């Protein structure tokens, strides 16, 4: 989804440059200002109906969500490093969440 976020942010930026204000972009596209702000700032995790509709209007293809249980690469690594305990599972889950949070800052810094 990182690539889709960047593409949507760029599409909103282009519309803003073209039209000048969020109000005019909203009027032309029908995308609410709040959704435009969220798109420009990458402030979404999973694309809800407003994000999907905006992506369609802006001609940005979103990746289809996959079932995380089908991600053998991640599950394989977890299987290698997990000691089998609930406590360790919790710590691994927290570490993955922190890595995800860190990746949001990294993506924002490269925009």
N, C-alpha and C positions, 0 to 999 in steps of 0.2 A: 503494500500500500504506500510505501514511502515515495515511489516513483509517481503514483497517481496523485499524491498530495502535492508534489512539486509541480506536476503538470497543471493541476487545478489552480494552484497559487499563481503560476505564470499566466494562465488564461485570464484570471481575474485582473492581474496587473496590466495585461494588454488592454483589456476592456476599460480599465480606469484611465490608462494613458489616452486611449481613443476618445472616450466620452467625458472624462474629467472628474466626475463625482460618482459616489456610490448611488445616489438618487437616480442619476441618469442611467447607470448600468442596470439598476433594479427595474426602471421603467422599460428599457429596451429588452431585457432578457426575461423579466418576470421572476427573477431570483431575488428573494428578500435580502435586505441589507445585512441582517444578522447572519444569514447563510454566506453571503459574500465575504463578510469579515472572517468567519470561520474558515472559509476556503483559503483566503489570502494568508491567514496566519497558520494554516495547517492544524487548526484546533478541532480535530475530530479523529476518532480511532477507527470506528467501523462506519461505513457509509450507510446512514439511514435513508429514508425516502427522500428527504430534501437534498441531501448530498448526491444521491443517485440521479435525481431529476436535474440538478444543476450540472452534473458531469455530462449528462445527455445533451443539455442545451448548449454547453460549451464544447461539445464534441471531444470529450476526454473519456477514454475507455478505462473503466475500473477493472482491476483484476478480480476474478471470481474468488470468493472466500473458499478456502479449503478446510477440510476437517483436520484439526491439529493432530489427531491420532494417526493420520496418514503420512505424517512427516517423519519418515524413517531416519533421516540424518540427525534430527534433534533427539528423537527417542533413543537412538543408538548411543549417542554420547551420554545421555542421562543414565542409560543402562550400564555404561562403563564406570561412571563416577558415583552413582548412588549406592549407599551402603545398605539399603533396604529398610531403614528405620523411618518411622513417621517424622521424627525430629529432623532427620537429614532431608527428607522430602520437602518439609516446610522451608528449611534453609535454602535449598536449591530453588524452590519456587520464588522465594523472596529475592534471591540473587538474579534470577532471570527477569523479574519485574524491574529491578534496579538497572540492569543492563538496558532494558527497553526504555526506561526513563532517560538514561544517559544518551541513548541514540536519538531521542527527540531533540536534545540540546545540540548534538552534533549536526543533525540535519538542519536545524534552524541557523546554526553558525555558518553553514556553507551556502545559504541562500543569497 
